[in-house]
Amino acid sequence: MRMMSTRKWVSLCCALVLGLTLWSPQQASAQSSNPLANVKSYKIYYDMPTKAKIKKMQQYDMVIIEPVYYTATQIKELQKYGTKVYGYINTMEADNWNVNFIKQMKKSDFFYRNGKRVHYATWDSYLVDMTSTHYRSLLRREVNKQIVAKGLDGAFLDTVGNIDNEHSAHPATLKAQRNGMRTFMKSIKAHHPSLSLIQNWGFATLQTHTSPYVDGIMWEGFNYRVVSKDQWSKDRMKELRKLDKTFGIKTLTVSSTQRSTSASYAKKNGFIHFHTNPTSNYNQF
């Protein structure tokens, strides 16, 4: 999971600009059918499961896991008491550790800048080109294998925010990458209509391209000291509250400092909050 703080249908855009608040029957239905609508607590956990850890995760309304470590039987056990399970899928980066996946990629699946691949040393990963039909097919296959086949409730699509971060200075490329992400999400929903999707960051991409396909968006680094004073953060919170009210899209926040004040501020804005530790080690309970 990438920390963006160290590193967003035409009808939706119009609604945001004009400040429309009237619901259509379809919008009301979207609110009630969102599987995140009744989620009050959630946990992120990317390590291998044990019986003890599964028991702890069952105490949450929702968990986000690394699905490669789980069998379908373990997923069913996690869901036993109603916990919703979302599996991690890296969308805009290819990780070197994921050997079986990266060896299937073609040269044209990577994004190049000045003739070179864009490498993230912190994660040992490479930026991908979401306009590549081959790459999108590999990603769909990964969703089918790790999410659908194992019976998870949804997919957590990480690094969507890379689109805004990496391409905002180049409008044509930005639009193309957003179109590619929309095409990917649309194809997932076409084949698996009941599969729930959450994207990580990418606020502008959410507004312009991906909102029809996601049930939620995650905001990491939601620490009170920063987000309560920063005007950019205040503007985004206003947009996200409107998205929830009008289209039922939920915001999941993550803080690593100021636990009580960060949680209270998230709740005040109608967000679903999770507090981790100062090092953002999600595998600790």
C-alpha positions in Angstrom: 0.0 0.0 0.0 1.4 3.3 -1.1 1.4 6.4 1.2 0.2 9.2 -1.1 1.1 11.9 1.5 4.7 11.0 0.6 4.2 10.5 -2.7 -9.3 11.9 -8.0 -19.7 10.3 -16.0 -20.2 13.7 -16.9 -23.2 13.7 -14.6 -21.0 13.2 -11.6 -18.8 16.2 -12.6 -21.8 18.3 -13.1 -23.2 17.3 -9.7 -19.9 18.3 -8.1 -19.7 21.6 -9.8 -23.4 22.6 -9.4 -23.7 21.2 -5.9 -26.7 19.0 -6.7 -28.1 17.1 -3.7 -31.3 15.5 -5.1 -31.2 11.8 -5.3 -32.6 9.7 -8.2 -34.0 6.3 -7.4 -30.8 4.8 -8.9 -28.7 6.9 -6.5 -30.8 5.9 -3.5 -30.4 2.3 -4.6 -26.6 2.7 -4.8 -26.6 4.0 -1.3 -28.5 1.0 0.1 -26.7 -1.6 -1.9 -23.2 -0.4 -1.1 -21.6 -3.2 1.0 -19.6 -0.6 2.9 -22.8 1.2 4.0 -22.9 -0.5 7.4 -19.1 -0.9 8.0 -18.0 0.9 11.2 -14.7 -0.7 11.7 -12.0 -2.2 9.5 -8.4 -3.6 9.7 -5.6 -3.8 7.1 -3.5 -6.9 7.4 -1.0 -8.0 4.7 0.9 -10.8 6.5 0.2 -14.6 6.3 -2.8 -15.7 8.3 -2.9 -17.9 11.4 -5.9 -19.2 13.3 -5.3 -16.6 16.0 -5.0 -13.7 13.5 -8.2 -14.9 11.6 -10.0 -14.9 14.9 -8.9 -11.3 15.6 -9.9 -10.2 12.1 -13.4 -11.6 12.6 -14.0 -8.9 15.1 -14.0 -6.2 12.4 -16.8 -5.4 10.0 -14.3 -5.4 7.1 -10.7 -6.4 6.5 -8.2 -5.8 3.7 -5.8 -8.7 3.1 -3.1 -9.9 0.8 -5.1 -12.7 -0.9 -2.1 -14.7 -2.3 -1.6 -16.0 1.3 -5.1 -17.3 1.7 -7.1 -20.3 0.5 -10.8 -20.2 -0.3 -11.4 -22.1 3.0 -9.6 -19.5 5.0 -11.6 -16.7 3.3 -14.8 -18.5 4.2 -13.7 -18.8 7.8 -12.9 -15.0 7.8 -16.4 -14.3 6.6 -18.0 -16.7 9.1 -19.5 -14.0 11.3 -20.2 -11.3 8.7 -16.8 -9.8 8.2 -16.4 -8.5 4.6 -13.1 -9.4 3.0 -11.3 -7.3 0.4 -8.1 -8.4 -1.4 -5.1 -6.3 -2.3 -4.4 -5.7 -6.0 -1.6 -3.4 -7.1 -3.0 -1.6 -10.2 -0.5 1.0 -11.4 2.7 -0.7 -10.3 4.3 -4.1 -11.0 6.2 -5.5 -8.0 9.4 -7.3 -8.5 8.5 -9.7 -5.7 5.5 -10.9 -7.6 7.6 -13.0 -10.0 4.8 -15.0 -11.5 2.9 -11.9 -12.5 5.8 -9.7 -13.7 7.3 -12.4 -15.9 4.0 -12.4 -17.9 4.4 -8.7 -18.7 5.5 -7.4 -22.1 7.9 -4.4 -22.5 4.9 -2.3 -23.7 3.1 -2.9 -20.4 5.5 -0.6 -18.5 5.4 3.1 -18.6 8.5 4.8 -19.9 9.9 8.3 -19.2 12.8 9.6 -21.2 13.1 6.0 -22.6 13.4 4.4 -19.2 11.1 2.6 -16.9 9.9 4.5 -13.9 11.2 2.6 -10.9 10.1 3.1 -7.2 13.1 2.1 -5.1 11.1 2.1 -1.9 8.8 -0.6 -3.1 11.0 -2.1 -5.8 8.2 -1.7 -8.3 7.7 -0.2 -11.8 5.1 2.2 -13.1 2.8 0.5 -15.6 0.9 1.7 -18.7 -2.8 1.3 -18.0 -3.5 1.9 -21.7 -2.0 -1.5 -22.5 -4.7 -4.0 -23.3 -2.3 -6.8 -22.5 -1.6 -5.4 -19.1 -5.3 -4.9 -18.3 -5.9 -8.5 -19.3 -3.2 -9.7 -16.9 -4.7 -7.6 -14.1 -8.2 -9.0 -14.7 -6.7 -12.5 -14.6 -5.1 -11.7 -11.3 -8.5 -10.4 -9.9 -10.2 -13.6 -11.1 -7.5 -15.8 -9.6 -7.0 -14.1 -6.2 -10.3 -12.4 -5.6 -13.2 -14.0 -7.4 -12.1 -17.7 -7.3 -11.4 -17.5 -3.6 -14.8 -16.0 -2.8 -13.7 -12.5 -1.5 -16.3 -9.7 -1.2 -14.2 -7.3 -3.2 -10.9 -5.9 -4.4 -8.8 -3.1 -2.9 -7.2 -1.4 -5.9 -4.0 0.2 -4.7 -1.9 2.8 -6.4 -4.7 4.3 -8.5 -3.4 7.6 -7.2 -0.3 7.2 -9.2 -2.3 8.4 -12.2 -2.8 11.8 -10.7 0.6 11.9 -9.2 2.7 10.9 -12.2 0.8 12.4 -15.1 -0.9 15.6 -13.9 1.7 17.7 -15.9 0.8 16.0 -19.1 -2.9 16.3 -19.8 -3.1 13.9 -22.8 -1.2 11.2 -20.9 -3.3 11.8 -17.8 -6.6 11.4 -19.8 -5.3 8.2 -21.5 -4.3 6.6 -18.2 -7.6 7.5 -16.6 -9.4 6.1 -19.5 -7.4 2.9 -19.2 -8.3 2.6 -15.5 -11.9 3.2 -16.2 -11.9 0.5 -18.9 -10.3 -1.9 -16.5 -12.8 -1.2 -13.7 -15.7 -1.4 -16.2 -14.6 -4.8 -17.4 -14.3 -6.1 -13.9 -17.9 -5.0 -13.1 -19.2 -6.3 -16.4 -18.0 -9.8 -15.6 -18.5 -9.6 -11.8 -21.3 -7.2 -11.1 -21.5 -8.0 -7.4 -17.8 -7.6 -6.8 -17.1 -4.6 -4.7 -14.2 -2.2 -5.5 -12.3 0.2 -3.3 -9.6 2.4 -4.8 -6.6 3.9 -3.0 -6.3 7.7 -3.5 -6.7 9.2 -7.0 -9.3 11.8 -5.9 -9.5 13.6 -9.2 -9.6 10.3 -11.2 -12.5 9.2 -8.9 -14.5 12.3 -9.8 -13.9 12.2 -13.6 -13.6 8.5 -14.4 -14.0 5.8 -11.8 -16.9 6.8 -9.6 -19.5 4.6 -11.4 -17.5 1.5 -10.5 -16.3 1.9 -6.9 -18.0 1.6 -3.5 -15.2 3.4 -1.6 -11.9 5.3 -1.7 -9.1 5.1 0.9 -7.3 8.1 2.2 -4.0 7.1 3.9 -2.2 9.6 6.1 -5.4 11.1 7.5 -3.7 12.6 10.6 -5.6 15.4 12.3 -2.6 17.8 12.6 -2.3 18.0 8.8 -5.8 17.4 7.4 -7.6 19.8 9.8 -5.5 22.7 8.7 -4.5 22.0 5.1 -6.8 23.7 2.6 -6.2 21.0 0.0 -7.4 18.4 2.5 -10.4 20.5 3.4 -11.4 20.8 -0.3 -11.1 17.0 -0.8 -13.1 16.3 2.3 -15.9 18.5 1.0 -15.9 16.7 -2.3 -15.9 13.3 -0.6 -18.8 14.2 1.6 -20.8 15.2 -1.5 -19.8 12.0 -3.3 -21.2 10.0 -0.3 -24.4 12.0 0.0 -25.1 11.9 -3.7 -23.7 8.6 -4.9 -23.1 6.6 -1.8 -19.3 6.3 -2.2 -17.7 5.8 1.2 -14.4 7.2 2.3 -12.0 5.0 4.4 -9.4 6.9 6.3 -6.1 5.7 7.9 -4.2 7.6 10.6 -0.9 6.9 12.2 -0.7 9.7 14.8 -3.1 11.5 17.1 -5.4 8.5 17.4 -8.4 10.0 19.2 -8.5 13.4 17.4 -7.9 11.8 14.0 -10.6 9.3 14.5 -13.0 11.9 15.8 -12.3 14.2 12.8 -12.9 11.3 10.4 -16.2 10.4 12.1 -17.3 14.1 12.0 -16.9 14.0 8.2 -18.8 10.7 7.9 -15.7 8.6 7.1 -14.9 5.1 8.1 -11.6 5.2 10.1 -8.8 2.9 11.0 -5.8 3.8 13.2 -2.5 2.1 12.8 0.9 2.7 14.5 3.5 5.5 13.8 5.4 3.2 11.4 2.2 2.2 9.5 2.9 -1.4 10.1 -0.5 -2.8 9.3 0.4 -6.3 10.4 0.3 -5.4 14.1 -2.8 -5.7 16.1 
